Amino acid sequence: MSACGVAGERRMTVLVLGASSQIGYFLLPRLLARGEAVLALSRQPRPAQAGVTWLQGTLPDRMPTLPPLSAIISFGPLQRLADWLAQASLADAPRVVATSSMSAETKRESSVPAERALARQLRDGEAALAAACARHGCAWTVLRPTLVYGAGLDKSLTPIARRAMRLRLFPLPAGRGLRQPVHADDIAQAVLAALDCPAAAGRIVPIGGGERLRSGEMFARVRRSLPCTTVPLPLPAWLLRLGQRALPPLRGPLSRLDSDLVADNDELERLLGVRPRPFRLEAAMWRPPR
């Protein structure tokens, strides 16, 4: 049981930004199952979907006219959301739940300038969102997920899996750092819980998966989950160090293989009552959703 208990029944008009993302893929059915009126924003026209009204536009300057909203959920860039909210005319003070990333902390001290800049950009976006929400009197919650998987739409594990299936060769880098991959559906559940939880207002809540494992084991599980046989290609530590010097774009990811990239789920469980699942993989996760 979360600190918020069980919310009473009510119908909401929810605007979802980033509805076609991997988290949105799981969130939309959950919103519809609750009987919510769902508006989903897309840059491109979308096919009709039962229960979902697709709107066309982009943040922050090309937004359609909106009805009164009870909630805004965003899986896109925080700064764009904040810029739109800063200038938007909202009839009410909708509840705002948005995702950031644990990279805001884990890349803060990176040896790669671009990664330090990303961490700073994430933290600045969180602060800008808080300020924009204050202007409207909106309660807000930001979720900071670790590495996200589960819908075949991520840009981390899925490209590795698909490349391995195509080449029938799976690189297995040596790595002792802990990882805590979080399923996109668990983030969707946390979003709904935050909507119903007044105590989560004004908080930045980390969310990691229900299991911590060594980075080497994480890659090994991905390989074991593939629907075809692949040849393992161990990458020893000395080769990874050489790769950091020879391939600057990979310097950051390779240097973090021995670092712990995890989240403390205590607040997530105490406030929202969400306990993410362990890192269990299926072959279907690597196929694009229909």
C-alpha positions as CSV (number, residue, x, y, z in Angstrom):
1,M,0.0,0.0,0.0
2,S,1.3,3.4,-0.9
3,A,1.3,6.5,1.4
4,C,-1.6,7.9,-0.7
5,G,-3.9,4.9,-0.3
6,V,-6.6,4.4,-3.0
7,A,-7.9,7.3,-5.0
8,G,-11.6,7.8,-5.5
9,E,-13.1,7.3,-8.9
10,R,-13.2,10.3,-11.2
11,R,-13.1,10.9,-14.9
12,M,-10.1,12.9,-16.1
13,T,-9.2,14.6,-19.4
14,V,-5.5,13.7,-19.8
15,L,-3.1,15.1,-22.4
16,V,-0.3,12.7,-23.1
17,L,2.8,14.2,-24.8
18,G,5.1,11.4,-26.1
19,A,2.2,9.0,-26.4
20,S,4.0,7.0,-29.1
21,S,7.0,6.4,-26.9
22,Q,7.8,3.2,-25.2
23,I,6.2,4.3,-22.0
24,G,3.2,5.7,-23.8
25,Y,2.7,2.3,-25.5
26,F,1.9,0.9,-22.1
27,L,0.3,4.0,-20.5
28,L,-2.5,4.6,-23.1
29,P,-4.2,1.2,-22.5
30,R,-4.0,1.7,-18.7
31,L,-5.6,5.2,-19.0
32,L,-8.4,3.8,-21.2
33,A,-9.0,1.0,-18.7
34,R,-9.6,3.6,-16.1
35,G,-12.1,5.3,-18.3
36,E,-10.1,8.5,-18.8
37,A,-10.6,10.8,-21.8
38,V,-7.2,10.7,-23.5
39,L,-5.8,13.4,-25.8
40,A,-2.5,12.4,-27.4
41,L,-0.1,14.7,-29.2
42,S,1.9,13.7,-32.3
43,R,4.0,15.6,-34.8
44,Q,2.5,13.4,-37.6
45,P,-1.0,12.3,-38.3
46,R,-1.9,9.0,-36.5
47,P,-4.4,6.3,-37.4
48,A,-7.6,6.3,-35.4
49,Q,-7.5,4.6,-32.1
50,A,-10.5,3.7,-30.0
51,G,-10.8,5.9,-27.0
52,V,-7.8,8.2,-27.9
53,T,-8.1,11.5,-29.6
54,W,-4.9,12.2,-31.6
55,L,-3.9,15.9,-31.9
56,Q,-1.2,17.1,-34.3
57,G,1.3,19.7,-33.0
58,T,4.7,20.2,-31.5
59,L,6.0,21.8,-28.3
60,P,6.4,24.6,-27.5
61,D,5.0,26.8,-30.3
62,R,2.7,24.7,-32.5
63,M,0.1,23.4,-30.1
64,P,-3.6,22.9,-31.0
65,T,-6.4,24.4,-29.0
66,L,-7.0,22.3,-26.0
67,P,-10.1,21.8,-23.7
68,P,-9.8,22.1,-20.0
69,L,-7.4,19.5,-18.8
70,S,-7.2,17.6,-15.5
71,A,-3.7,16.1,-16.1
72,I,-0.7,16.5,-18.4
73,I,1.7,13.6,-18.8
74,S,4.9,14.1,-20.7
75,F,7.7,11.7,-21.9
76,G,9.5,14.3,-24.0
77,P,12.1,17.0,-23.4
78,L,11.4,18.8,-20.1
79,Q,12.6,22.2,-21.3
80,R,10.1,22.2,-24.2
81,L,7.3,21.2,-21.9
82,A,8.3,24.0,-19.5
83,D,8.6,26.6,-22.3
84,W,5.0,25.7,-23.5
85,L,3.6,25.8,-20.0
86,A,5.2,29.1,-19.3
87,Q,3.2,30.7,-22.1
88,A,0.1,28.5,-22.2
89,S,-3.3,29.6,-21.1
90,L,-4.8,26.8,-19.0
91,A,-8.4,26.9,-17.8
92,D,-7.6,24.9,-14.7
93,A,-4.5,23.8,-12.9
94,P,-3.9,20.3,-14.3
95,R,-1.8,17.7,-12.5
96,V,1.6,17.4,-14.3
97,V,3.7,14.2,-14.4
98,A,6.8,14.0,-16.5
99,T,9.8,11.8,-17.0
100,S,13.4,12.9,-16.8
101,S,16.3,10.5,-16.5
102,M,18.7,9.2,-13.9
103,S,21.4,10.5,-16.3
104,A,20.8,13.8,-14.5
105,E,22.9,12.4,-11.7
106,T,24.9,9.5,-13.2
107,K,26.4,11.7,-15.9
108,R,27.0,14.7,-13.7
109,E,30.7,13.9,-13.3
110,S,31.3,12.2,-16.6
111,S,34.7,12.6,-18.3
112,V,32.8,13.4,-21.5
113,P,31.8,17.1,-21.8
114,A,28.7,16.3,-23.9
115,E,27.4,14.0,-21.2
116,R,28.0,16.5,-18.4
117,A,26.1,19.0,-20.6
118,L,23.2,16.5,-20.9
119,A,23.1,16.0,-17.1
120,R,23.0,19.7,-16.6
121,Q,20.3,20.1,-19.3
122,L,18.1,17.5,-17.5
123,R,18.4,19.2,-14.2
124,D,17.8,22.6,-15.7
125,G,14.7,21.2,-17.4
126,E,13.4,19.9,-14.1
127,A,13.8,23.3,-12.5
128,A,12.2,25.0,-15.4
129,L,9.2,22.7,-15.2
130,A,8.8,23.3,-11.5
131,A,8.8,27.1,-12.1
132,A,6.3,26.9,-15.0
133,C,4.0,24.7,-12.9
134,A,4.2,27.2,-10.1
135,R,2.9,29.9,-12.4
136,H,-0.3,28.0,-13.0
137,G,-0.6,26.5,-9.5
138,C,-0.1,23.0,-11.0
139,A,1.1,20.2,-8.8
140,W,3.9,18.3,-10.5
141,T,6.0,15.1,-10.2
142,V,9.0,14.1,-12.1
143,L,10.1,10.5,-12.5
144,R,13.8,9.7,-13.1
145,P,14.0,6.3,-14.7
146,T,17.2,4.2,-15.2
147,L,17.7,2.3,-18.4
148,V,14.3,1.6,-19.9
149,Y,13.3,-1.5,-21.8
150,G,10.2,-3.6,-22.7
151,A,8.6,-2.3,-25.8
152,G,11.3,-2.7,-28.5
153,L,11.4,1.1,-28.8
154,D,14.4,1.9,-26.6
155,K,17.8,3.2,-28.0
156,S,19.9,1.2,-25.6
157,L,19.3,-2.6,-25.4
158,T,17.0,-3.1,-28.4
159,P,19.6,-1.9,-31.0
160,I,22.2,-4.2,-29.5
161,A,19.7,-7.2,-29.6
162,R,18.7,-6.5,-33.2
163,R,22.2,-6.0,-34.4
164,A,23.2,-9.3,-32.8
165,M,20.3,-11.1,-34.4
166,R,21.3,-9.7,-37.8
167,L,25.0,-10.5,-37.5
168,R,24.5,-13.7,-35.3
169,L,27.4,-12.2,-33.2
170,F,26.9,-10.8,-29.7
171,P,29.6,-8.7,-28.1
172,L,29.8,-9.3,-24.3
173,P,31.8,-6.4,-22.7
174,A,33.4,-7.1,-19.3
175,G,31.8,-4.9,-16.7
176,R,31.4,-5.0,-12.9
177,G,29.1,-2.0,-12.5
178,L,25.6,-2.6,-11.3
179,R,22.6,-2.0,-13.6
180,Q,18.9,-1.7,-12.7
181,P,16.9,-1.7,-16.0
182,V,13.3,-0.7,-15.5
183,H,10.4,-2.0,-17.6
184,A,8.4,0.8,-19.4
185,D,5.1,-0.6,-18.1
186,D,6.4,-0.2,-14.5
187,I,7.0,3.5,-15.3
188,A,3.5,3.8,-16.8
189,Q,2.1,2.4,-13.5
190,A,4.2,4.9,-11.5
191,V,2.8,7.7,-13.7
192,L,-0.8,6.7,-12.8
193,A,0.1,6.3,-9.1
194,A,1.6,9.8,-9.1
195,L,-1.6,11.3,-10.7
196,D,-3.6,9.9,-7.7
197,C,-1.1,10.8,-5.0
198,P,-1.1,14.4,-3.6
199,A,1.9,13.5,-1.5
200,A,4.0,13.0,-4.6
201,A,3.6,16.7,-5.7
202,G,6.7,18.7,-5.9
203,R,9.0,15.6,-5.9
204,I,11.6,14.1,-8.2
205,V,11.3,10.4,-7.7
206,P,13.9,7.9,-9.0
207,I,12.6,4.7,-10.5
208,G,14.8,1.7,-11.3
209,G,13.9,-1.9,-12.0
210,G,13.2,-4.5,-9.3
211,E,16.7,-6.1,-9.7
212,R,20.3,-5.0,-9.6
213,L,22.8,-7.0,-11.6
214,R,26.3,-6.6,-13.0
215,S,26.5,-5.0,-16.4
216,G,28.1,-8.1,-17.9
217,E,25.2,-10.2,-16.7
218,M,22.7,-7.7,-18.1
219,F,24.1,-8.2,-21.6
220,A,24.3,-12.0,-21.1
221,R,20.6,-12.1,-20.3
222,V,19.8,-10.1,-23.4
223,R,21.7,-12.6,-25.5
224,R,20.0,-15.6,-23.8
225,S,16.6,-14.0,-24.6
226,L,17.1,-13.8,-28.4
227,P,15.0,-16.0,-30.6
228,C,18.1,-17.1,-32.6
229,T,21.6,-18.5,-31.8
230,T,24.4,-16.0,-31.6
231,V,28.1,-16.4,-31.1
232,P,29.4,-14.7,-27.9
233,L,32.3,-12.3,-28.4
234,P,33.8,-11.5,-25.0
235,L,35.4,-8.0,-24.9
236,P,38.1,-8.0,-22.1
237,A,38.8,-5.0,-20.0
238,W,42.1,-4.1,-21.8
239,L,40.2,-4.0,-25.1
240,L,37.6,-1.7,-23.7
241,R,40.2,0.7,-22.4
242,L,41.8,0.8,-25.8
243,G,38.3,1.5,-27.3
244,Q,37.9,4.5,-25.0
245,R,41.0,6.0,-26.5
246,A,40.4,5.0,-30.1
247,L,36.6,5.7,-30.3
248,P,35.8,9.0,-28.5
249,P,32.0,8.6,-29.0
250,L,32.1,5.4,-27.0
251,R,34.3,6.8,-24.2
252,G,31.4,7.6,-21.9
253,P,29.5,4.3,-22.2
254,L,32.6,2.2,-22.0
255,S,34.0,4.1,-19.0
256,R,30.8,3.5,-17.1
257,L,30.8,-0.3,-17.4
258,D,32.5,-0.5,-14.0
259,S,30.3,2.2,-12.4
260,D,27.0,1.6,-10.6
261,L,24.0,3.1,-12.5
262,V,21.2,2.4,-10.1
263,A,18.2,4.1,-8.4
264,D,16.9,4.1,-4.8
265,N,13.3,2.9,-5.1
266,D,12.4,3.6,-1.4
267,E,10.5,6.7,-2.2
268,L,8.8,5.1,-5.2
269,E,7.5,2.2,-3.1
270,R,6.7,4.3,0.0
271,L,4.8,7.1,-1.8
272,L,3.4,5.4,-4.9
273,G,3.2,1.8,-3.9
274,V,5.0,0.7,-7.1
275,R,7.4,-2.3,-6.9
276,P,9.1,-2.7,-10.3
277,R,9.5,-6.2,-11.8
278,P,12.9,-8.1,-12.0
279,F,14.9,-8.0,-15.2
280,R,13.1,-10.9,-17.0
281,L,13.4,-10.8,-20.8
282,E,11.4,-12.4,-23.7
283,A,12.2,-12.6,-27.4
284,A,9.1,-10.6,-28.2
285,M,10.5,-7.5,-26.5
286,W,13.0,-7.0,-29.3
287,R,10.3,-6.7,-32.0
288,P,8.8,-3.3,-32.8
289,P,5.2,-3.0,-31.3
290,R,2.4,-3.3,-33.9
